[in-house]
Amino acid sequence: MRIRPSLQEIRSVILRKRIISFGYRYGKVPLRVEPRVLGHAFRTRSYVMLAWQLGPEEGWQLFRFSEMWDVEVEQEVIAASRPPYELTRQIATVDTCAVPVS
């Protein structure tokens, strides 16, 4: 059975700078990411999470909150800095953010 995360759970991992893994959409393999920002999508106003995906396709990804499930919080703390991401491209309003963004 798939368990959906709460918004508070995602806010907490962002503020605590924890790496997480979770199922997403129809994927069979959990994704492992460094969550950085929770906000509202520019077009739909639904909740989205901006995160740096850790392999196999490393880079910035935007994930729909409603399509995330089975979130596992790791003890590892986010330590690496990442290339900048311009939020105005896809996030209209920021709910929670633990790093400076433009």
Backbone as a ProteinNet text record, in pm:
[ID]
protein_1_A
[PRIMARY]
MRIRPSLQEIRSVILRKRIISFGYRYGKVPLRVEPRVLGHAFRTRSYVMLAWQLGPEEGWQLFRFSEMWDVEVEQEVIAASRPPYELTRQIATVDTCAVPVS
[TERTIARY]
83.5	0	88.5	57.5	133.4	88.1	184.8	154.1	196.7	102	128.9	192.8	290.4	349.5	257	278.3	205.1	288.8	223.1	296.7	394.8	354.6	442	567.5	553.9	670.4	770.5	721.6	809.9	871.8	792.7	848	961.2	940.4	1038.9	1170.5	1163.6	1288.2	1362.9	1289.3	1354.9	1428.6	1362.1	1424.3	1539.3	1529	1635.3	1745.9	1724	1822.8	1859.6	1756.9	1777.3	1754.4	1830.1	1809.5	1692.2	1608.9	1495.5	1492.4	1422.9	1390.8	1239.4	1181.4	1036.2	997.4	878.8	820.7	755.7	755.1	697.9	627.7	509.8	425.5	416.9	461.3	449.3	582.3	684	816.7	820.4	902.4	916.1	1035.9	1130.1	1249.8	1238.3	1258.9	1251.1	1355.5	1316.5	1408.3	1477.2	1600.5	1676.1	1711.4	1671.2	1685.3	1727	1775.9	1802.2	1690.4	1586.5	1476	1520	1484.2	1527.8	1414.2	1305.8	1197.6	1062.7	964.9	825.5	749.1	670.8	596.1	478	417.5	303	347	305.2	339.2	281.7	354.9	316.4	181.5	164.1	41.2	-75.7	-52.3	-163.3	-188.4	-91.6	-97.7	-99.1	-72	-62.4	76.4	89.1	218.1	318.8	440.2	552	675.2	766.1	891.1	1005.8	1091.6	1212.8	1322.2	1390.9	1494.8	1606.8	1724.2	1837.4	1832.8	1809.5	1802.1	1942.6	1962.5	2091.8	2089.3	2146.4	2156.4	2023.9	2010.7	2108.3	2110	1999.5	1994.9	2005.1	2127.4	2149	2113.5	2048.4	2014.2	1886	1850.5	1728.5	1605.8	1511.4	1383.9	1272.1	1157.1	1038	942.5	898.2	811.8	676.7	569.5	435	413.5	379.9	357.1	252.4	147.5	37	76.9	192.9	236.3	353.1	382.7	489.7	429.4	502.3	455.3	573.3	546.8	646	777.9	770.3	889	971.4	1100.2	1195.4	1296.8	1309.5	1403.7	1535.3	1643.2	1775.9	1839	1937.9	2010.4	2111.4	2149.4	2248.2	2194.2	2277.4	2240.8	2295	2218.1	2262.5	2382.2	2492.7	2614.9	2661.9	2632.3	2683.7	2603.8	2674.6	2604.6	2577.9	2475.7	2434.5	2425.9	2426.3	2412.5	2280.9	2277	2153.7	2036.2	1917.5	1793.2	1704.2	1653	1567.7	1422.8	1376.1	1242.5	1129.9	1148.6	1039.6	996.5	1074.3	1037.8	917.9	908.1	802.7	733.4	788.7	727.1	676.4	544.7	483.1	505.2	482.3	502.2	577.2	666.2	745.8	678	660	604.6	718.1	815.1	926.9	1054.7	1159.2	1287.7	1400.6	1501.6	1614.4	1742.9	1737.4	1856.6	1820.3	1916.8	1888.1	1852.5	1749.9	1707.6	1685.3	1686.6	1662.7	1526.4
-117.9	0	125.1	217.8	341.8	440.8	499.4	597.3	735.3	826	963.7	1042.7	1128.5	1212.4	1328.8	1388.7	1510.3	1630.6	1743.1	1865.9	1898.8	1875.8	1905.1	1818.5	1695	1605.8	1659.9	1705.4	1760.3	1891.4	1976	2101.2	2070.7	1972.4	1936.3	1887.2	1800.7	1750.6	1860.8	1954.8	2068.4	2153.1	2186.9	2271.3	2200.8	2069	1992.1	1952	1982.4	1955.1	1806.9	1723	1578	1526.2	1426.6	1357.2	1261.1	1247.4	1155.9	1066.1	955.5	872.2	851.9	835	819.5	761.2	700.6	656.1	775.8	772.6	886.1	838.9	890.7	857.6	707.5	657.3	515	442.1	511	451.1	335	237	119.4	131.8	217.4	236.4	369.2	370.6	497.1	598.2	723.8	832.3	879.2	921.1	973.4	1118.1	1210.8	1353.2	1434.9	1555.7	1658.5	1761.8	1756	1852.2	1992.1	2092.7	2229.5	2328.2	2314.3	2413.6	2343.9	2388.4	2348	2473.6	2465.8	2584.1	2546.5	2649.8	2630.5	2647.3	2554.4	2558.5	2684.2	2739	2863.1	2850	2744.3	2730.3	2672.6	2569.4	2498.1	2536.6	2601.3	2639.4	2517.8	2398.7	2280.4	2277.2	2202.1	2193.7	2115.7	2169	2102.9	2114.4	2018.9	2021.3	2028.4	2127.7	2138.1	2063.9	1973.2	1892.9	1862.6	1839.9	1794.4	1642.3	1582.9	1437.5	1379.1	1276.8	1209.1	1082.4	1087	972.2	901.5	825.4	817.2	942.7	1017.6	1143.1	1258.3	1295.8	1398.5	1536.7	1615.7	1752.5	1798.6	1925.6	1983.4	1918.4	1883.2	1827.5	1888.6	1901.8	1950.4	1832	1804.8	1689.9	1737.3	1682.6	1713.1	1641.2	1718.2	1662.7	1551.2	1569.9	1472.8	1339	1331.8	1207.6	1141.2	1188.3	1129.6	1030.5	921.5	824.2	752.5	692.7	615.3	691.1	807.6	889.9	829.1	812.2	764.1	874.6	917.4	1023.5	959.7	1002.7	950.2	1036.2	982.6	1057.2	1153.3	1124.7	1208.1	1349.5	1447.9	1588.5	1640.2	1725	1785.5	1874.4	1847	1923.6	1996.6	1941.3	1997.2	2118.4	2213.8	2323.8	2280.1	2334.4	2295.5	2419	2399.5	2514.8	2587.9	2718.6	2794.8	2746.1	2769.6	2738	2860.4	2904.6	3023.1	2982	3008.7	2965.7	3027	3145.8	3214.8	3141.3	3044.4	2967.6	2877.3	2818.4	2720.1	2728.4	2802.3	2812.3	2954.4	2965.6	3097	3152.7	3071.6	3115.4	3006.6	3050.1	2958.8	2938.8	2815.4	2779.1	2757.9	2675	2640.3	2634	2693.4	2695.5	2698.3	2616.2	2610.7	2665.2	2706.4	2758	2885.2	2973.3	3092	3052.4	3116.1	3090.7	3223.1	3218.7	3343	3340.1
0	0	0	-85.3	-94.6	10.9	79.6	183.9	136.1	133.9	92.1	205.9	174.2	279.4	312.4	427.5	461.1	417.6	400.6	368.2	479.8	605	717.4	714.4	673.1	662.4	559.8	446.9	342.8	391	455.3	511	608.8	693.1	794.2	732.4	632.7	573.6	499.5	441.5	374.3	477.4	585.8	688.6	761	775.8	841.1	743.9	614.7	508.3	501.8	496.4	490.4	348.8	311.9	185.3	204.8	101.6	108.3	-15.3	-2	-117.7	-115.5	-233.8	-241.9	-376.5	-378.6	-503.8	-571	-704.6	-776.7	-902.5	-922.3	-1037.5	-1055.2	-1169.7	-1199.9	-1188.5	-1137	-1126.1	-1029	-1061.2	-975.3	-883.1	-917.9	-837.7	-763	-631.6	-557	-605.1	-603.5	-637	-509.8	-522.4	-407.5	-439.7	-349.7	-380.7	-258.7	-288.3	-187.8	-201.9	-119.4	-133	-91	-169.8	-142	-122.4	-200	-196.6	-211.4	-132.2	-148.8	-184.8	-289.9	-332.1	-418.9	-478.2	-566.5	-711.3	-794.6	-936.7	-1000.7	-1093.9	-1160.4	-1230.7	-1309	-1387.7	-1308.6	-1229.2	-1165.4	-1020.4	-955.6	-814.6	-721.3	-773.7	-688.1	-624.5	-515.4	-446.6	-529.5	-535.7	-602.5	-513.9	-529.4	-455.2	-555.2	-536.7	-617.1	-543.1	-612	-548.1	-647.2	-592.1	-672	-669.9	-787.9	-796.5	-797.2	-715.3	-703.7	-788.2	-906	-995.5	-1019.7	-1122.6	-1231.4	-1318.5	-1320.7	-1396.3	-1298.1	-1264.6	-1163.1	-1216.6	-1132.7	-1170.7	-1103.7	-1128.9	-1071.5	-1133.6	-1046.8	-1091.7	-1008.2	-1070.8	-1002.2	-987.7	-866.3	-838.7	-787	-841.1	-791.5	-658.8	-557.5	-423.6	-427.1	-503.5	-507.6	-568.6	-631.9	-696.2	-623.3	-502.4	-420.7	-321.3	-290.4	-193.5	-128.9	-12.5	62.7	83.1	142.6	167.6	280.8	257	357.2	382.6	507	543.1	585.1	522.6	556.5	665.4	732.3	835	772.2	649.1	580.1	558.9	592.1	576.7	443.5	378.4	252.8	280.9	212.5	236.1	110.5	-4	-129.5	-176.1	-233.8	-299.5	-443.3	-501.4	-636.9	-725.3	-857.1	-947.1	-919.3	-943.4	-916.9	-1001.5	-949.3	-1020.3	-1012.4	-1124.2	-1127	-1100.9	-978.6	-937.8	-1019.4	-1067.1	-1136.8	-1262.5	-1307	-1426	-1401.1	-1279.3	-1256.6	-1121.1	-1026.8	-894.5	-872.2	-848.2	-831.8	-691.3	-589.1	-451.1	-373.3	-286.5	-205.8	-70.7	-31.2	97.5	198	162.8	250.6	169.1	222.7	151.3	252.3	230.5	323.8	264.1	138.6	72.6	-3.6	-26.7	-106.7	-249.9	-301.8	-440.5	-509.3	-641.8	-717.5	-782.2
[MASK]
++++++++++++++++++++++++++++++++++++++++++++++++++++++++++++++++++++++++++++++++++++++++++++++++++++++

